[in-house]
Every structure is written in structure tokens, then in C-alpha cells.
Amino acid sequence: MFSLGRLERVSIEEILLSGLESRIDEHKFLHLRIDLAALSMGKGELSLNKDTMVAKGRFKLEVYPGQSACEVARSIFEGLV
């Protein structure tokens, strides 16, 4: 949770608006691509450009029976905004 909390607010909002479903795989891992240049300056910015160098983040979601991975991820990100 600490590492996700270092993302810039605009990046968190972009994640929520762009749809979490495409970022979560069948093993309930959330995948993010963080702009490496921004990261080296202390900013956690989501990379939307495929040509930039990125740091890839992979986060395991703790999902219990009756929950969906998207609901859990949405709850995490909404708590960060």
C-alpha cells in the first residue's frame, strides 16, 4: 500500500478512469507502468507512452470469496485519492 501511495494524484485518477479490468490479470495481480524519468525525480507518474522507459509494478491483490479483484483495487485507489 505504501508504494501505491507514492503515485501522483493525477496518475491515480487516470488508473480509475481508464478501467482497472485491463490492469488485473487472472492471478489477481495489478500491473502498472511507471515513467522511469519521472520516478528518478521522485514523482510516481503513470506511463501511457509505449516508447518511454518504465519501471513495471506488479501488485498482488488480496481478494476473498465474494469479492472481485476490480472492487478491491478500486477501493485501494479511491482510498488514496
mmCIF file of the N, C-alpha and C atoms, coordinates in Angstrom:
data_MODEL
# 
_entry.id   MODEL 
# 
loop_
_atom_site.group_PDB 
_atom_site.id 
_atom_site.type_symbol 
_atom_site.label_atom_id 
_atom_site.label_alt_id 
_atom_site.label_comp_id 
_atom_site.label_asym_id 
_atom_site.label_entity_id 
_atom_site.label_seq_id 
_atom_site.pdbx_PDB_ins_code 
_atom_site.Cartn_x 
_atom_site.Cartn_y 
_atom_site.Cartn_z 
_atom_site.occupancy 
_atom_site.B_iso_or_equiv 
_atom_site.pdbx_formal_charge 
_atom_site.auth_seq_id 
_atom_site.auth_comp_id 
_atom_site.auth_asym_id 
_atom_site.auth_atom_id 
_atom_site.pdbx_PDB_model_num 
ATOM 1   N N  . MET A 1 1  ? 0.826   -1.179  0.000   1.00 0.00 ? 1  MET A N  1 
ATOM 2   C CA . MET A 1 1  ? 0.000   0.000   0.000   1.00 0.00 ? 1  MET A CA 1 
ATOM 3   C C  . MET A 1 1  ? 0.878   1.253   0.000   1.00 0.00 ? 1  MET A C  1 
ATOM 4   N N  . PHE A 1 2  ? 1.989   1.208   0.720   1.00 0.00 ? 2  PHE A N  1 
ATOM 5   C CA . PHE A 1 2  ? 2.873   2.363   0.792   1.00 0.00 ? 2  PHE A CA 1 
ATOM 6   C C  . PHE A 1 2  ? 3.381   2.764   -0.586  1.00 0.00 ? 2  PHE A C  1 
ATOM 7   N N  . SER A 1 3  ? 3.802   1.788   -1.377  1.00 0.00 ? 3  SER A N  1 
ATOM 8   C CA . SER A 1 3  ? 4.348   2.109   -2.698  1.00 0.00 ? 3  SER A CA 1 
ATOM 9   C C  . SER A 1 3  ? 3.276   2.676   -3.628  1.00 0.00 ? 3  SER A C  1 
ATOM 10  N N  . LEU A 1 4  ? 2.055   2.184   -3.550  1.00 0.00 ? 4  LEU A N  1 
ATOM 11  C CA . LEU A 1 4  ? 0.977   2.736   -4.374  1.00 0.00 ? 4  LEU A CA 1 
ATOM 12  C C  . LEU A 1 4  ? 0.634   4.154   -3.927  1.00 0.00 ? 4  LEU A C  1 
ATOM 13  N N  . GLY A 1 5  ? 0.798   4.440   -2.666  1.00 0.00 ? 5  GLY A N  1 
ATOM 14  C CA . GLY A 1 5  ? 0.519   5.766   -2.134  1.00 0.00 ? 5  GLY A CA 1 
ATOM 15  C C  . GLY A 1 5  ? 1.488   6.825   -2.625  1.00 0.00 ? 5  GLY A C  1 
ATOM 16  N N  . ARG A 1 6  ? 2.594   6.415   -3.220  1.00 0.00 ? 6  ARG A N  1 
ATOM 17  C CA . ARG A 1 6  ? 3.571   7.362   -3.750  1.00 0.00 ? 6  ARG A CA 1 
ATOM 18  C C  . ARG A 1 6  ? 3.237   7.820   -5.166  1.00 0.00 ? 6  ARG A C  1 
ATOM 19  N N  . LEU A 1 7  ? 2.197   7.239   -5.755  1.00 0.00 ? 7  LEU A N  1 
ATOM 20  C CA . LEU A 1 7  ? 1.759   7.674   -7.090  1.00 0.00 ? 7  LEU A CA 1 
ATOM 21  C C  . LEU A 1 7  ? 1.166   9.076   -7.006  1.00 0.00 ? 7  LEU A C  1 
ATOM 22  N N  . GLU A 1 8  ? 1.380   9.853   -8.054  1.00 0.00 ? 8  GLU A N  1 
ATOM 23  C CA . GLU A 1 8  ? 0.789   11.186  -8.140  1.00 0.00 ? 8  GLU A CA 1 
ATOM 24  C C  . GLU A 1 8  ? -0.729  11.057  -8.236  1.00 0.00 ? 8  GLU A C  1 
ATOM 25  N N  . ARG A 1 9  ? -1.422  12.056  -7.690  1.00 0.00 ? 9  ARG A N  1 
ATOM 26  C CA . ARG A 1 9  ? -2.893  12.040  -7.687  1.00 0.00 ? 9  ARG A CA 1 
ATOM 27  C C  . ARG A 1 9  ? -3.463  11.906  -9.103  1.00 0.00 ? 9  ARG A C  1 
ATOM 28  N N  . VAL A 1 10 ? -2.876  12.621  -10.060 1.00 0.00 ? 10 VAL A N  1 
ATOM 29  C CA . VAL A 1 10 ? -3.361  12.563  -11.444 1.00 0.00 ? 10 VAL A CA 1 
ATOM 30  C C  . VAL A 1 10 ? -3.204  11.152  -12.017 1.00 0.00 ? 10 VAL A C  1 
ATOM 31  N N  . SER A 1 11 ? -2.161  10.441  -11.612 1.00 0.00 ? 11 SER A N  1 
ATOM 32  C CA . SER A 1 11 ? -1.964  9.065   -12.086 1.00 0.00 ? 11 SER A CA 1 
ATOM 33  C C  . SER A 1 11 ? -3.000  8.123   -11.478 1.00 0.00 ? 11 SER A C  1 
ATOM 34  N N  . ILE A 1 12 ? -3.309  8.330   -10.212 1.00 0.00 ? 12 ILE A N  1 
ATOM 35  C CA . ILE A 1 12 ? -4.325  7.503   -9.554  1.00 0.00 ? 12 ILE A CA 1 
ATOM 36  C C  . ILE A 1 12 ? -5.684  7.724   -10.222 1.00 0.00 ? 12 ILE A C  1 
ATOM 37  N N  . GLU A 1 13 ? -5.996  8.983   -10.503 1.00 0.00 ? 13 GLU A N  1 
ATOM 38  C CA . GLU A 1 13 ? -7.262  9.285   -11.174 1.00 0.00 ? 13 GLU A CA 1 
ATOM 39  C C  . GLU A 1 13 ? -7.299  8.680   -12.571 1.00 0.00 ? 13 GLU A C  1 
ATOM 40  N N  . GLU A 1 14 ? -6.176  8.698   -13.280 1.00 0.00 ? 14 GLU A N  1 
ATOM 41  C CA . GLU A 1 14 ? -6.101  8.091   -14.618 1.00 0.00 ? 14 GLU A CA 1 
ATOM 42  C C  . GLU A 1 14 ? -6.337  6.577   -14.543 1.00 0.00 ? 14 GLU A C  1 
ATOM 43  N N  . ILE A 1 15 ? -5.784  5.941   -13.539 1.00 0.00 ? 15 ILE A N  1 
ATOM 44  C CA . ILE A 1 15 ? -5.984  4.498   -13.356 1.00 0.00 ? 15 ILE A CA 1 
ATOM 45  C C  . ILE A 1 15 ? -7.469  4.207   -13.145 1.00 0.00 ? 15 ILE A C  1 
ATOM 46  N N  . LEU A 1 16 ? -8.116  4.996   -12.302 1.00 0.00 ? 16 LEU A N  1 
ATOM 47  C CA . LEU A 1 16 ? -9.540  4.786   -12.033 1.00 0.00 ? 16 LEU A CA 1 
ATOM 48  C C  . LEU A 1 16 ? -10.398 5.048   -13.269 1.00 0.00 ? 16 LEU A C  1 
ATOM 49  N N  . LEU A 1 17 ? -10.051 6.063   -14.048 1.00 0.00 ? 17 LEU A N  1 
ATOM 50  C CA . LEU A 1 17 ? -10.843 6.408   -15.233 1.00 0.00 ? 17 LEU A CA 1 
ATOM 51  C C  . LEU A 1 17 ? -10.610 5.474   -16.414 1.00 0.00 ? 17 LEU A C  1 
ATOM 52  N N  . SER A 1 18 ? -9.391  4.955   -16.532 1.00 0.00 ? 18 SER A N  1 
ATOM 53  C CA . SER A 1 18 ? -9.060  4.134   -17.702 1.00 0.00 ? 18 SER A CA 1 
ATOM 54  C C  . SER A 1 18 ? -9.570  2.702   -17.585 1.00 0.00 ? 18 SER A C  1 
ATOM 55  N N  . GLY A 1 19 ? -10.032 2.320   -16.412 1.00 0.00 ? 19 GLY A N  1 
ATOM 56  C CA . GLY A 1 19 ? -10.556 0.965   -16.237 1.00 0.00 ? 19 GLY A CA 1 
ATOM 57  C C  . GLY A 1 19 ? -9.528  0.035   -15.629 1.00 0.00 ? 19 GLY A C  1 
ATOM 58  N N  . LEU A 1 20 ? -9.846  -0.461  -14.485 1.00 0.00 ? 20 LEU A N  1 
ATOM 59  C CA . LEU A 1 20 ? -8.927  -1.346  -13.771 1.00 0.00 ? 20 LEU A CA 1 
ATOM 60  C C  . LEU A 1 20 ? -8.893  -2.754  -14.353 1.00 0.00 ? 20 LEU A C  1 
ATOM 61  N N  . GLU A 1 21 ? -9.957  -3.158  -15.015 1.00 0.00 ? 21 GLU A N  1 
ATOM 62  C CA . GLU A 1 21 ? -10.063 -4.523  -15.515 1.00 0.00 ? 21 GLU A CA 1 
ATOM 63  C C  . GLU A 1 21 ? -8.885  -4.909  -16.404 1.00 0.00 ? 21 GLU A C  1 
ATOM 64  N N  . SER A 1 22 ? -8.451  -3.981  -17.224 1.00 0.00 ? 22 SER A N  1 
ATOM 65  C CA . SER A 1 22 ? -7.358  -4.276  -18.158 1.00 0.00 ? 22 SER A CA 1 
ATOM 66  C C  . SER A 1 22 ? -6.005  -4.364  -17.466 1.00 0.00 ? 22 SER A C  1 
ATOM 67  N N  . ARG A 1 23 ? -5.921  -3.915  -16.237 1.00 0.00 ? 23 ARG A N  1 
ATOM 68  C CA . ARG A 1 23 ? -4.654  -3.921  -15.493 1.00 0.00 ? 23 ARG A CA 1 
ATOM 69  C C  . ARG A 1 23 ? -4.527  -5.114  -14.538 1.00 0.00 ? 23 ARG A C  1 
ATOM 70  N N  . ILE A 1 24 ? -5.587  -5.894  -14.413 1.00 0.00 ? 24 ILE A N  1 
ATOM 71  C CA . ILE A 1 24 ? -5.584  -7.023  -13.475 1.00 0.00 ? 24 ILE A CA 1 
ATOM 72  C C  . ILE A 1 24 ? -5.612  -8.326  -14.265 1.00 0.00 ? 24 ILE A C  1 
ATOM 73  N N  . ASP A 1 25 ? -4.671  -9.225  -13.951 1.00 0.00 ? 25 ASP A N  1 
ATOM 74  C CA . ASP A 1 25 ? -4.616  -10.495 -14.679 1.00 0.00 ? 25 ASP A CA 1 
ATOM 75  C C  . ASP A 1 25 ? -5.419  -11.581 -13.960 1.00 0.00 ? 25 ASP A C  1 
ATOM 76  N N  . GLU A 1 26 ? -5.427  -12.770 -14.528 1.00 0.00 ? 26 GLU A N  1 
ATOM 77  C CA . GLU A 1 26 ? -6.228  -13.878 -13.984 1.00 0.00 ? 26 GLU A CA 1 
ATOM 78  C C  . GLU A 1 26 ? -5.728  -14.378 -12.639 1.00 0.00 ? 26 GLU A C  1 
ATOM 79  N N  . HIS A 1 27 ? -4.509  -14.010 -12.252 1.00 0.00 ? 27 HIS A N  1 
ATOM 80  C CA . HIS A 1 27 ? -3.951  -14.410 -10.955 1.00 0.00 ? 27 HIS A CA 1 
ATOM 81  C C  . HIS A 1 27 ? -4.111  -13.320 -9.913  1.00 0.00 ? 27 HIS A C  1 
ATOM 82  N N  . LYS A 1 28 ? -4.912  -12.309 -10.244 1.00 0.00 ? 28 LYS A N  1 
ATOM 83  C CA . LYS A 1 28 ? -5.228  -11.182 -9.356  1.00 0.00 ? 28 LYS A CA 1 
ATOM 84  C C  . LYS A 1 28 ? -4.015  -10.306 -9.049  1.00 0.00 ? 28 LYS A C  1 
ATOM 85  N N  . PHE A 1 29 ? -3.151  -10.143 -10.060 1.00 0.00 ? 29 PHE A N  1 
ATOM 86  C CA . PHE A 1 29 ? -2.038  -9.197  -9.964  1.00 0.00 ? 29 PHE A CA 1 
ATOM 87  C C  . PHE A 1 29 ? -2.441  -7.922  -10.691 1.00 0.00 ? 29 PHE A C  1 
ATOM 88  N N  . LEU A 1 30 ? -2.191  -6.783  -10.074 1.00 0.00 ? 30 LEU A N  1 
ATOM 89  C CA . LEU A 1 30 ? -2.405  -5.478  -10.688 1.00 0.00 ? 30 LEU A CA 1 
ATOM 90  C C  . LEU A 1 30 ? -1.092  -5.045  -11.324 1.00 0.00 ? 30 LEU A C  1 
ATOM 91  N N  . HIS A 1 31 ? -1.135  -4.655  -12.595 1.00 0.00 ? 31 HIS A N  1 
ATOM 92  C CA . HIS A 1 31 ? 0.071   -4.269  -13.334 1.00 0.00 ? 31 HIS A CA 1 
ATOM 93  C C  . HIS A 1 31 ? 0.041   -2.774  -13.646 1.00 0.00 ? 31 HIS A C  1 
ATOM 94  N N  . LEU A 1 32 ? 1.154   -2.094  -13.333 1.00 0.00 ? 32 LEU A N  1 
ATOM 95  C CA . LEU A 1 32 ? 1.296   -0.666  -13.629 1.00 0.00 ? 32 LEU A CA 1 
ATOM 96  C C  . LEU A 1 32 ? 2.633   -0.426  -14.299 1.00 0.00 ? 32 LEU A C  1 
ATOM 97  N N  . ARG A 1 33 ? 2.683   0.604   -15.137 1.00 0.00 ? 33 ARG A N  1 
ATOM 98  C CA . ARG A 1 33 ? 3.932   1.026   -15.782 1.00 0.00 ? 33 ARG A CA 1 
ATOM 99  C C  . ARG A 1 33 ? 4.198   2.461   -15.348 1.00 0.00 ? 33 ARG A C  1 
ATOM 100 N N  . ILE A 1 34 ? 5.272   2.666   -14.618 1.00 0.00 ? 34 ILE A N  1 
ATOM 101 C CA . ILE A 1 34 ? 5.619   3.971   -14.069 1.00 0.00 ? 34 ILE A CA 1 
ATOM 102 C C  . ILE A 1 34 ? 6.744   4.577   -14.899 1.00 0.00 ? 34 ILE A C  1 
ATOM 103 N N  . ASP A 1 35 ? 6.590   5.845   -15.267 1.00 0.00 ? 35 ASP A N  1 
ATOM 104 C CA . ASP A 1 35 ? 7.582   6.562   -16.065 1.00 0.00 ? 35 ASP A CA 1 
ATOM 105 C C  . ASP A 1 35 ? 8.899   6.618   -15.295 1.00 0.00 ? 35 ASP A C  1 
ATOM 106 N N  . LEU A 1 36 ? 9.953   6.049   -15.863 1.00 0.00 ? 36 LEU A N  1 
ATOM 107 C CA . LEU A 1 36 ? 11.239  5.950   -15.191 1.00 0.00 ? 36 LEU A CA 1 
ATOM 108 C C  . LEU A 1 36 ? 11.911  7.310   -15.005 1.00 0.00 ? 36 LEU A C  1 
ATOM 109 N N  . ALA A 1 37 ? 11.789  8.200   -15.983 1.00 0.00 ? 37 ALA A N  1 
ATOM 110 C CA . ALA A 1 37 ? 12.381  9.534   -15.868 1.00 0.00 ? 37 ALA A CA 1 
ATOM 111 C C  . ALA A 1 37 ? 11.734  10.307  -14.719 1.00 0.00 ? 37 ALA A C  1 
ATOM 112 N N  . ALA A 1 38 ? 10.411  10.240  -14.625 1.00 0.00 ? 38 ALA A N  1 
ATOM 113 C CA . ALA A 1 38 ? 9.700   10.923  -13.544 1.00 0.00 ? 38 ALA A CA 1 
ATOM 114 C C  . ALA A 1 38 ? 10.042  10.285  -12.201 1.00 0.00 ? 38 ALA A C  1 
ATOM 115 N N  . LEU A 1 39 ? 10.150  8.970   -12.192 1.00 0.00 ? 39 LEU A N  1 
ATOM 116 C CA . LEU A 1 39 ? 10.468  8.248   -10.967 1.00 0.00 ? 39 LEU A CA 1 
ATOM 117 C C  . LEU A 1 39 ? 11.846  8.638   -10.434 1.00 0.00 ? 39 LEU A C  1 
ATOM 118 N N  . SER A 1 40 ? 12.794  8.855   -11.337 1.00 0.00 ? 40 SER A N  1 
ATOM 119 C CA . SER A 1 40 ? 14.137  9.254   -10.902 1.00 0.00 ? 40 SER A CA 1 
ATOM 120 C C  . SER A 1 40 ? 14.141  10.659  -10.297 1.00 0.00 ? 40 SER A C  1 
ATOM 121 N N  . MET A 1 41 ? 13.086  11.439  -10.570 1.00 0.00 ? 41 MET A N  1 
ATOM 122 C CA . MET A 1 41 ? 12.952  12.769  -9.974  1.00 0.00 ? 41 MET A CA 1 
ATOM 123 C C  . MET A 1 41 ? 12.015  12.750  -8.760  1.00 0.00 ? 41 MET A C  1 
ATOM 124 N N  . GLY A 1 42 ? 11.643  11.549  -8.316  1.00 0.00 ? 42 GLY A N  1 
ATOM 125 C CA . GLY A 1 42 ? 10.816  11.418  -7.130  1.00 0.00 ? 42 GLY A CA 1 
ATOM 126 C C  . GLY A 1 42 ? 9.319   11.511  -7.370  1.00 0.00 ? 42 GLY A C  1 
ATOM 127 N N  . LYS A 1 43 ? 8.887   11.420  -8.626  1.00 0.00 ? 43 LYS A N  1 
ATOM 128 C CA . LYS A 1 43 ? 7.461   11.514  -8.953  1.00 0.00 ? 43 LYS A CA 1 
ATOM 129 C C  . LYS A 1 43 ? 6.954   10.155  -9.444  1.00 0.00 ? 43 LYS A C  1 
ATOM 130 N N  . GLY A 1 44 ? 5.838   9.745   -8.914  1.00 0.00 ? 44 GLY A N  1 
ATOM 131 C CA . GLY A 1 44 ? 5.221   8.492   -9.351  1.00 0.00 ? 44 GLY A CA 1 
ATOM 132 C C  . GLY A 1 44 ? 4.178   8.757   -10.406 1.00 0.00 ? 44 GLY A C  1 
ATOM 133 N N  . GLU A 1 45 ? 4.599   8.823   -11.664 1.00 0.00 ? 45 GLU A N  1 
ATOM 134 C CA . GLU A 1 45 ? 3.683   9.117   -12.765 1.00 0.00 ? 45 GLU A CA 1 
ATOM 135 C C  . GLU A 1 45 ? 3.470   7.888   -13.626 1.00 0.00 ? 45 GLU A C  1 
ATOM 136 N N  . LEU A 1 46 ? 2.229   7.620   -13.923 1.00 0.00 ? 46 LEU A N  1 
ATOM 137 C CA . LEU A 1 46 ? 1.857   6.516   -14.786 1.00 0.00 ? 46 LEU A CA 1 
ATOM 138 C C  . LEU A 1 46 ? 2.347   6.783   -16.200 1.00 0.00 ? 46 LEU A C  1 
ATOM 139 N N  . SER A 1 47 ? 2.907   5.789   -16.854 1.00 0.00 ? 47 SER A N  1 
ATOM 140 C CA . SER A 1 47 ? 3.362   5.945   -18.229 1.00 0.00 ? 47 SER A CA 1 
ATOM 141 C C  . SER A 1 47 ? 2.292   5.442   -19.178 1.00 0.00 ? 47 SER A C  1 
ATOM 142 N N  . LEU A 1 48 ? 1.886   6.304   -20.091 1.00 0.00 ? 48 LEU A N  1 
ATOM 143 C CA . LEU A 1 48 ? 0.906   5.929   -21.098 1.00 0.00 ? 48 LEU A CA 1 
ATOM 144 C C  . LEU A 1 48 ? 1.549   5.773   -22.465 1.00 0.00 ? 48 LEU A C  1 
ATOM 145 N N  . ASN A 1 49 ? 2.795   6.186   -22.580 1.00 0.00 ? 49 ASN A N  1 
ATOM 146 C CA . ASN A 1 49 ? 3.528   6.143   -23.834 1.00 0.00 ? 49 ASN A CA 1 
ATOM 147 C C  . ASN A 1 49 ? 4.366   4.867   -23.886 1.00 0.00 ? 49 ASN A C  1 
ATOM 148 N N  . LYS A 1 50 ? 4.202   4.078   -24.894 1.00 0.00 ? 50 LYS A N  1 
ATOM 149 C CA . LYS A 1 50 ? 4.925   2.810   -25.008 1.00 0.00 ? 50 LYS A CA 1 
ATOM 150 C C  . LYS A 1 50 ? 6.396   2.992   -25.369 1.00 0.00 ? 50 LYS A C  1 
ATOM 151 N N  . ASP A 1 51 ? 6.786   4.209   -25.781 1.00 0.00 ? 51 ASP A N  1 
ATOM 152 C CA . ASP A 1 51 ? 8.169   4.448   -26.188 1.00 0.00 ? 51 ASP A CA 1 
ATOM 153 C C  . ASP A 1 51 ? 9.063   4.935   -25.057 1.00 0.00 ? 51 ASP A C  1 
ATOM 154 N N  . THR A 1 52 ? 8.494   5.255   -23.890 1.00 0.00 ? 52 THR A N  1 
ATOM 155 C CA . THR A 1 52 ? 9.315   5.721   -22.780 1.00 0.00 ? 52 THR A CA 1 
ATOM 156 C C  . THR A 1 52 ? 9.814   4.538   -21.958 1.00 0.00 ? 52 THR A C  1 
ATOM 157 N N  . MET A 1 53 ? 10.911  4.769   -21.262 1.00 0.00 ? 53 MET A N  1 
ATOM 158 C CA . MET A 1 53 ? 11.430  3.737   -20.365 1.00 0.00 ? 53 MET A CA 1 
ATOM 159 C C  . MET A 1 53 ? 10.569  3.727   -19.109 1.00 0.00 ? 53 MET A C  1 
ATOM 160 N N  . VAL A 1 54 ? 10.252  2.534   -18.626 1.00 0.00 ? 54 VAL A N  1 
ATOM 161 C CA . VAL A 1 54 ? 9.340   2.403   -17.491 1.00 0.00 ? 54 VAL A CA 1 
ATOM 162 C C  . VAL A 1 54 ? 9.894   1.453   -16.435 1.00 0.00 ? 54 VAL A C  1 
ATOM 163 N N  . ALA A 1 55 ? 9.368   1.620   -15.243 1.00 0.00 ? 55 ALA A N  1 
ATOM 164 C CA . ALA A 1 55 ? 9.536   0.646   -14.175 1.00 0.00 ? 55 ALA A CA 1 
ATOM 165 C C  . ALA A 1 55 ? 8.193   -0.069  -14.089 1.00 0.00 ? 55 ALA A C  1 
ATOM 166 N N  . LYS A 1 56 ? 8.222   -1.372  -14.145 1.00 0.00 ? 56 LYS A N  1 
ATOM 167 C CA . LYS A 1 56 ? 6.974   -2.131  -14.110 1.00 0.00 ? 56 LYS A CA 1 
ATOM 168 C C  . LYS A 1 56 ? 6.661   -2.524  -12.677 1.00 0.00 ? 56 LYS A C  1 
ATOM 169 N N  . GLY A 1 57 ? 5.419   -2.250  -12.287 1.00 0.00 ? 57 GLY A N  1 
ATOM 170 C CA . GLY A 1 57 ? 4.963   -2.616  -10.953 1.00 0.00 ? 57 GLY A CA 1 
ATOM 171 C C  . GLY A 1 57 ? 3.952   -3.739  -11.044 1.00 0.00 ? 57 GLY A C  1 
ATOM 172 N N  . ARG A 1 58 ? 4.078   -4.691  -10.152 1.00 0.00 ? 58 ARG A N  1 
ATOM 173 C CA . ARG A 1 58 ? 3.174   -5.842  -10.115 1.00 0.00 ? 58 ARG A CA 1 
ATOM 174 C C  . ARG A 1 58 ? 2.758   -6.021  -8.666  1.00 0.00 ? 58 ARG A C  1 
ATOM 175 N N  . PHE A 1 59 ? 1.466   -5.879  -8.387  1.00 0.00 ? 59 PHE A N  1 
ATOM 176 C CA . PHE A 1 59 ? 0.956   -5.902  -7.028  1.00 0.00 ? 59 PHE A CA 1 
ATOM 177 C C  . PHE A 1 59 ? -0.085  -7.002  -6.878  1.00 0.00 ? 59 PHE A C  1 
ATOM 178 N N  . LYS A 1 60 ? 0.117   -7.884  -5.922  1.00 0.00 ? 60 LYS A N  1 
ATOM 179 C CA . LYS A 1 60 ? -0.837  -8.962  -5.667  1.00 0.00 ? 60 LYS A CA 1 
ATOM 180 C C  . LYS A 1 60 ? -1.989  -8.420  -4.840  1.00 0.00 ? 60 LYS A C  1 
ATOM 181 N N  . LEU A 1 61 ? -3.206  -8.609  -5.334  1.00 0.00 ? 61 LEU A N  1 
ATOM 182 C CA . LEU A 1 61 ? -4.399  -8.149  -4.631  1.00 0.00 ? 61 LEU A CA 1 
ATOM 183 C C  . LEU A 1 61 ? -4.898  -9.248  -3.704  1.00 0.00 ? 61 LEU A C  1 
ATOM 184 N N  . GLU A 1 62 ? -5.260  -8.864  -2.493  1.00 0.00 ? 62 GLU A N  1 
ATOM 185 C CA . GLU A 1 62 ? -5.801  -9.807  -1.517  1.00 0.00 ? 62 GLU A CA 1 
ATOM 186 C C  . GLU A 1 62 ? -7.317  -9.839  -1.700  1.00 0.00 ? 62 GLU A C  1 
ATOM 187 N N  . VAL A 1 63 ? -7.784  -10.879 -2.382  1.00 0.00 ? 63 VAL A N  1 
ATOM 188 C CA . VAL A 1 63 ? -9.203  -10.983 -2.744  1.00 0.00 ? 63 VAL A CA 1 
ATOM 189 C C  . VAL A 1 63 ? -9.793  -12.217 -2.066  1.00 0.00 ? 63 VAL A C  1 
ATOM 190 N N  . TYR A 1 64 ? -10.884 -12.006 -1.340  1.00 0.00 ? 64 TYR A N  1 
ATOM 191 C CA . TYR A 1 64 ? -11.563 -13.091 -0.637  1.00 0.00 ? 64 TYR A CA 1 
ATOM 192 C C  . TYR A 1 64 ? -12.797 -13.541 -1.415  1.00 0.00 ? 64 TYR A C  1 
ATOM 193 N N  . PRO A 1 65 ? -13.305 -14.744 -1.113  1.00 0.00 ? 65 PRO A N  1 
ATOM 194 C CA . PRO A 1 65 ? -14.521 -15.214 -1.792  1.00 0.00 ? 65 PRO A CA 1 
ATOM 195 C C  . PRO A 1 65 ? -15.649 -14.187 -1.651  1.00 0.00 ? 65 PRO A C  1 
ATOM 196 N N  . GLY A 1 66 ? -16.338 -13.953 -2.743  1.00 0.00 ? 66 GLY A N  1 
ATOM 197 C CA . GLY A 1 66 ? -17.418 -12.979 -2.752  1.00 0.00 ? 66 GLY A CA 1 
ATOM 198 C C  . GLY A 1 66 ? -16.964 -11.589 -3.173  1.00 0.00 ? 66 GLY A C  1 
ATOM 199 N N  . GLN A 1 67 ? -15.653 -11.387 -3.305  1.00 0.00 ? 67 GLN A N  1 
ATOM 200 C CA . GLN A 1 67 ? -15.109 -10.103 -3.753  1.00 0.00 ? 67 GLN A CA 1 
ATOM 201 C C  . GLN A 1 67 ? -14.591 -10.251 -5.175  1.00 0.00 ? 67 GLN A C  1 
ATOM 202 N N  . SER A 1 68 ? -14.575 -9.152  -5.901  1.00 0.00 ? 68 SER A N  1 
ATOM 203 C CA . SER A 1 68 ? -13.926 -9.171  -7.208  1.00 0.00 ? 68 SER A CA 1 
ATOM 204 C C  . SER A 1 68 ? -12.621 -8.396  -7.085  1.00 0.00 ? 68 SER A C  1 
ATOM 205 N N  . ALA A 1 69 ? -11.652 -8.772  -7.889  1.00 0.00 ? 69 ALA A N  1 
ATOM 206 C CA . ALA A 1 69 ? -10.347 -8.111  -7.866  1.00 0.00 ? 69 ALA A CA 1 
ATOM 207 C C  . ALA A 1 69 ? -10.493 -6.635  -8.211  1.00 0.00 ? 69 ALA A C  1 
ATOM 208 N N  . CYS A 1 70 ? -11.396 -6.312  -9.121  1.00 0.00 ? 70 CYS A N  1 
ATOM 209 C CA . CYS A 1 70 ? -11.603 -4.911  -9.519  1.00 0.00 ? 70 CYS A CA 1 
ATOM 210 C C  . CYS A 1 70 ? -12.165 -4.086  -8.359  1.00 0.00 ? 70 CYS A C  1 
ATOM 211 N N  . GLU A 1 71 ? -13.085 -4.666  -7.601  1.00 0.00 ? 71 GLU A N  1 
ATOM 212 C CA . GLU A 1 71 ? -13.646 -3.963  -6.442  1.00 0.00 ? 71 GLU A CA 1 
ATOM 213 C C  . GLU A 1 71 ? -12.561 -3.670  -5.414  1.00 0.00 ? 71 GLU A C  1 
ATOM 214 N N  . VAL A 1 72 ? -11.710 -4.651  -5.172  1.00 0.00 ? 72 VAL A N  1 
ATOM 215 C CA . VAL A 1 72 ? -10.623 -4.483  -4.199  1.00 0.00 ? 72 VAL A CA 1 
ATOM 216 C C  . VAL A 1 72 ? -9.658  -3.399  -4.668  1.00 0.00 ? 72 VAL A C  1 
ATOM 217 N N  . ALA A 1 73 ? -9.255  -3.451  -5.924  1.00 0.00 ? 73 ALA A N  1 
ATOM 218 C CA . ALA A 1 73 ? -8.327  -2.452  -6.472  1.00 0.00 ? 73 ALA A CA 1 
ATOM 219 C C  . ALA A 1 73 ? -8.957  -1.067  -6.449  1.00 0.00 ? 73 ALA A C  1 
ATOM 220 N N  . ARG A 1 74 ? -10.216 -0.957  -6.843  1.00 0.00 ? 74 ARG A N  1 
ATOM 221 C CA . ARG A 1 74 ? -10.905 0.336   -6.840  1.00 0.00 ? 74 ARG A CA 1 
ATOM 222 C C  . ARG A 1 74 ? -10.942 0.913   -5.420  1.00 0.00 ? 74 ARG A C  1 
ATOM 223 N N  . SER A 1 75 ? -11.216 0.074   -4.452  1.00 0.00 ? 75 SER A N  1 
ATOM 224 C CA . SER A 1 75 ? -11.262 0.514   -3.057  1.00 0.00 ? 75 SER A CA 1 
ATOM 225 C C  . SER A 1 75 ? -9.902  1.056   -2.610  1.00 0.00 ? 75 SER A C  1 
ATOM 226 N N  . ILE A 1 76 ? -8.839  0.373   -3.013  1.00 0.00 ? 76 ILE A N  1 
ATOM 227 C CA . ILE A 1 76 ? -7.479  0.820   -2.663  1.00 0.00 ? 76 ILE A CA 1 
ATOM 228 C C  . ILE A 1 76 ? -7.196  2.196   -3.263  1.00 0.00 ? 76 ILE A C  1 
ATOM 229 N N  . PHE A 1 77 ? -7.444  2.344   -4.560  1.00 0.00 ? 77 PHE A N  1 
ATOM 230 C CA . PHE A 1 77 ? -7.139  3.600   -5.231  1.00 0.00 ? 77 PHE A CA 1 
ATOM 231 C C  . PHE A 1 77 ? -8.033  4.738   -4.777  1.00 0.00 ? 77 PHE A C  1 
ATOM 232 N N  . GLU A 1 78 ? -9.301  4.460   -4.508  1.00 0.00 ? 78 GLU A N  1 
ATOM 233 C CA . GLU A 1 78 ? -10.189 5.509   -4.005  1.00 0.00 ? 78 GLU A CA 1 
ATOM 234 C C  . GLU A 1 78 ? -9.758  5.963   -2.625  1.00 0.00 ? 78 GLU A C  1 
ATOM 235 N N  . GLY A 1 79 ? -9.182  5.061   -1.844  1.00 0.00 ? 79 GLY A N  1 
ATOM 236 C CA . GLY A 1 79 ? -8.656  5.421   -0.529  1.00 0.00 ? 79 GLY A CA 1 
ATOM 237 C C  . GLY A 1 79 ? -7.409  6.296   -0.614  1.00 0.00 ? 79 GLY A C  1 
ATOM 238 N N  . LEU A 1 80 ? -6.728  6.259   -1.743  1.00 0.00 ? 80 LEU A N  1 
ATOM 239 C CA . LEU A 1 80 ? -5.510  7.057   -1.932  1.00 0.00 ? 80 LEU A CA 1 
ATOM 240 C C  . LEU A 1 80 ? -5.790  8.467   -2.431  1.00 0.00 ? 80 LEU A C  1 
ATOM 241 N N  . VAL A 1 81 ? -6.969  8.663   -3.026  1.00 0.00 ? 81 VAL A N  1 
ATOM 242 C CA . VAL A 1 81 ? -7.297  9.973   -3.614  1.00 0.00 ? 81 VAL A CA 1 
ATOM 243 C C  . VAL A 1 81 ? -7.737  10.910  -2.555  1.00 0.00 ? 81 VAL A C  1 
# 
